[in-house]
């Protein structure tokens, strides 16, 4: 499949959604997140076009691949989970990788680009695989360990997240933690506020390092 997007300027609707996680629109630009009025899906010989609405905005995460853009569509208010995400890239594309500092003390592997951006608000480097079930490849780990002193896992505090955290721990021995009282960091921030979320992460990391 191939996705083509029709970008639009950010609006108040976008500000209101992302501000729930204290993510500024300038950070969306930095992480190559586009607001879209519509996107086109080309699949075999078929072409489908989808447009946004006031109650269902569309965002596209952009990835660079061999001088070509690939996109991951995100519709945060979509009720049908089949259409909430759509991706025309490869499973080994890593979210947040291009925005990492070149070197650092801690790298957090989390489960979404949204959480990567929240970690950046707290001045931590973070990346996300395309899914918690995706394998963390040894060649990627070797590259990252040359740049960061510690790699720590923070997947969702649910059955899938706990299971796949254990798989990474068994393979690489990386330390890990889960978010208390919420599924993930962005949900925790929305529920309890920026300062409480930052304090939680600081305490979690201090216990591990």
N, C-alpha and C positions, 0 to 999 in steps of 0.2 A: 504494500500500500504506500501511497504518497500523500502527504498533507501539505496544503498550501494555505497560508493565512492572509487575512485582510486586517492589517493592524489599524488601531485607532488611538488617539491620545488618551491618557489616563483621565478619569472623571471622578466625580464625587462618589459614585458607586464603588469604584475601585478603592478609593481612600477609606471608605467606611468598612469595607471587607477586611483589607489588610491591616487597618489600624486596630482591629480586635487583637492582633498579635504584635502590635507596636512596630510593624514593618513599614518603613517609609517608602513612598513611591520611587525615590531615588535608588533605594536598594534593589527594587525590582529591575530597574535599568541595569544595575551593576551585575545582577545575576541572570540577565538576558531573559526576563519574563515580560512578555508582550500582552497588552490588552487587545482583544480582537472583536471586530464587529461581526465577523463570520470566518469560517474556514471551509475549505473544499477537500474532500476525501476522494482520491482516485484509487480505485481498486479494480485491477484487471482492466476491462474496457468500460467500467461503470464510473460515473462521476456523481458524487453526492455533495450538496452544499447545506451547511448548517449555520443559522444566524443566532446571535445572542438576543436576549430580552432583558428588560430592567430587572426581572426577578431571577435571571439565569445568565450572568456574565460569563464570558469565555476568556481564558488565559492560555498562552502558549509558551512553554519552556523551550528555548532554542538551544540546539547542540550543533557544533561544527564538526563535519565529517568529510574529509577529502574535498575541501573547498565547496562543500554543499551543506545547506542547513537542513536539519531534521527537527521535528517538533513533537513535544508531548502536550497534548491538550488537557486542560484542567478546567472542569466546570464545578465549582465548589457547592452550588446549590442544587445540582442535578439529583433528582430522587432515584432515578434508575441507575444503579451502579455500573451497568454495562456501558453507559454513555458518559460517566463522570470522568474517565480517563481514556485517552486514545494516544497511541505512540507509533510512530513510523520509523523509529531508530532501532539500534541494537541493544540487546540486554546488558552489554558491558559498558554502555555509556554511563559515566559517573556524574551525578548531579553535584554541583559545587566544586568540582575539581579545578576548573579554570580560575576560580576566585580564591584559591588557597594562597596563603603567604608561602614564600619559597621555602622557608624553614621555620620551625617553631618547637615548642615544648610538647604540646598536646594536640593530637588530632582525634576528633570524635567521629565515629561512623554511626550515623543515625538512619532514619528510615524515610525521610522526605526532604525535599528542597525547602519547604516551609520551615522545618526545624533547623536546617542548615543556616537559614537567614536569621532565625532567632538566636542561634549560637553566635553568629557574627555580631549581633547586637551586644552580646556579653563579651566580645573580643576573644572568642574561641574559634579555631578552625574546625570545620565539619564538612563531611561529604555524605552522600547517600547513594547506595546502589539503586537500581531500578525497582527492586523489590526485596523484601527480607528473605525470600527463598533463594535469591540469586547467590551464587557462590562467590566468595571473595578470593580472587585468583592470586597465587603466590607471586607472580611477576609484579602485580600491582602492590602487594604488601611490601615486597623488596624495595620498590621505588619509594614508597611512602616512608619506610623506616630510615631511608637515607636523608629524609627531610625533617622528620619529627621524632622526638625522643620517645614518646609514648603514643600508642593507639588504644583508644578506649571505646567500647561498644555501648550504645544507648538505643536499643530497639524498643518497640512498643511493649507496654506492660500488659500483654495479653498472651493467649496460648501460642500463637504463631511467633510472636516476637521472642518469647522466652525460649521456645524450642530452637529457633535459629541463632539466638545468642549462644546457647550451649554448644551448637555445632561449631561456631567460630572459636569459642573458648577451647573446645577439645582439639581443634586443628592448630591454633596459633598461640593459645594461652593468654590472649588479651584480656585485660581486666574489663569489667562491665558494671553497669548499674541500670536500674529502672526508675522511672518517675513515680513518686508516691502520689496517690489520690487522683491520678489522671492517666490516660492512655499514653500520652506523649508530652513533650515539652511545650509545644504550641498550645495544646489544650489546657495545660496547667497554667500557662501565662494568661490565657483568656479567662480562666476561672478565678485566679488568685492575684493577678496583677504582675507587673514587670519586676518590681523590687523583690517580691516573694519568690518569683521564679529564679531570679539571679542568685538570691541567697541559697535556694535549694541546690542549684548546680554547683555553686562554690563549695558548699558543704560536701556534696557527693564526691566531687573531684579531690578535695582535700583528704577525704577518707581513703582514697585509692592511691594517692601519690606519696 
